[in-house]
Each structure stands twice: as C-alpha cells, then as structure tokens.
Amino acid sequence: MKLLKDLCENAEQPIYKFGRPTLPFSDMLFGSIMKVYTGFSLRRFMSDMQIAKSMGLVEVVPSYSTISNFMNREEIKPILDTLIKTSALPLKEIETAFAIDSSGFSTSRFARWFDYKWGKEKKFKVWLKAHINSGVKTNIITAVNITEGTSSDSNELKSLIEQTAENFNMSEVSADKAYTSKKNLELIKEHGAIPFIPFKKNVTGRARG
C-alpha cells in the first residue's frame, strides 16, 4: 500500500475548471488499483480505504459509487500504463531476459447474438485479453496491452517489445508458438535480443516464391 501511494502521488492532478471540486486524483487512483488488487466488491472494499486513511496513505475515502465512476473513465488508461512502467524501473539493471504471453478474463458485461439454428437469442459474457511482457528473474511486468478476447497474440508482440525497450536492455525474449512470425523474430533481434520462440509444425524454412 505504501508503494502504491508513492506511485500514485506522481500522477498529475487534472486542472480544476468548473463545477464541484474533484477529489484528489492520487486518492482515486489508489482506491481503483487497490480495489482490483483485493478482489473485493466496491462495498466491501470501503473498509480497506478506511484503513489506508488511518495510515495516512489517502486524504479522503471516496464513496464506492465515486470509485466505480472513476474506473470507467478512458483517460486513466495511459496513466495506469505509466504507473506499470514506473514500478518496473528499479529493476532495469537486473532484468535482461523477458517472456511474453497473454491471458483471457471475463467481464461483467454481456453480449447478445441470435442463434438461427435454434431460433432464439442467446447471450454470453464479454471477455478481454491481457498481453504482458514480464521479466524472467523477478516477474516484474514491463508492458501491458488490453485487447478484445479475439485479438491475435502475435500482433501485440511489437508493442510489448518496443515499450520494454524504452527502459530495459533485452538479451533474450521467450514466447510460445502463437508469436511465431518472421517479423516478430526480426524485431526482437533488432533490439539486441535473442528470440526463443518455437516454430509451428507447418514451417518449412523455404522462402515463398
């Protein structure tokens, strides 16, 4: 919680222009991140915010609805990206080997579609995919991309590598077969790293005519 406080304090407070003064931006970030970290519902999570306030880590305890609204604001995404990169910086002299992978997770939103075979409407939970680049020694996450659940893993490698290269010297990058492509292998080599990505079964090694 103390580490999170230090990270959130570096976030720039938006300029107050009109209407009711907003709550401290750092407190809202702190609350949003802690809520996800604990895995509790917003109502149950309020006790954790009370503890944080008693420790002097936040100035105020926002209502659960205020934090919920804040978490839905699109403008906080680049701020969260920056916090992830900042938290990894102390290990830049240690980490040189990285591994890329993705994992899907469901959301509370539902999508609907019409099944013509059975002649009725059905619904399913919308799921997203988190693509990450993490250090092999410390497991520190250096880059994250969140996409729709059907997004290709291979297409996300370029962004993850370039984001990591901004602060880290890479010696090797590991990934599974989903990331196999000539462009990905060349990109990793361009950043001075050795790619450890297995080939797919249909790879022949022959150039296409």
Summary of the structure (lengths in Angstrom):
residues: 209
radius of gyration: 21.1
end to end distance: 57.8
largest distance: 69.2
contacts: 546
relative contact order: 0.10
helix: 41%
strand: 23%
